[in-house]
Amino acid sequence: MARVALVTGGTRGIGEAISKKLKADGYEVAATYAGNDEKAQAFTDATGIKTYKWNAADYEASKAGIEKVEAELGPIDVVVANAGITRDAPFHKMTPEQWREVVDTNLTGVFNTIHPVWPGMRERKFGRVIVISSINGQKGQFGQVNYAATKAGDLGIVKSLAQEGARFGITANAVCPGYIGTDMVMNVPEKVREAIIGQIPVGRLGEPEEIARCVAFLAADDASFVTGSTISANGGQFVV
């Protein structure tokens, strides 16, 4: 019987690549999205991957959505907390709302995604928790105090969960992508994109599929001795 994998924010960008890779590797995948029904339907039509709509920032919505996934597909063995947003502004101009929105989705949303599946993983003595953090959670970034804080907090989550989950066969790890060729990055002005690439030693943007392969490794049985770790996939832009 195929293992079940949940990917939040799993219909676009890096999340889409992760969902497709896990499906190709034999997982039964559930991909969540927050609002774009048309894109989600097109994703399902193209991939056969079931989609579920809820806001990761809402605990009760997440819990109910996860219950629906497990009722339809079975217990969740792999959870990939990928959903995230940005509300960029220099700190002196950042509003409490911009801070709160990012914290609610990128940090509290990780709690909301993992917490409902954690008891089942403990009971079954198996689980894979993978959180998509960011290079900017490692090094910081101008105009992203809120985003960087949440992505740094995500690393604290996996390090702590790794210690709590170890004796139950649960691993918890993070992937920190650098600048990836998603729609968001490709839509910035060409001069800005060229400046970003100029800071990357390998001389190019990453591909979403490269992040997906990192996730697939961490989800696999062969990665059972890897826990509490961070994979930095950034082309050498920031070395820990």
Secondary structure, DSSP 8 states (H G I E B T S, - for coil): ---EEEETTTTSHHHHHHHHHHHHTT-EEEEEESS-HHHHHHHHHHH--EEEE--TT-HHHHHHHHHHHHHHH--EEEEEE---------GGG--HHHHHHHIIIIIHHHHHHHTTTHHHHHHHT-EEEEEE--HHHHH--TT-HHHHHHHHHHHHHHHHHHHHHGGGTEEEEEEEE-SB-SHHHHTS-HHHHHHHHHT-TTSS-B-HHHHHHHHHHHHSGGGTT--S-EEEESTTSS--
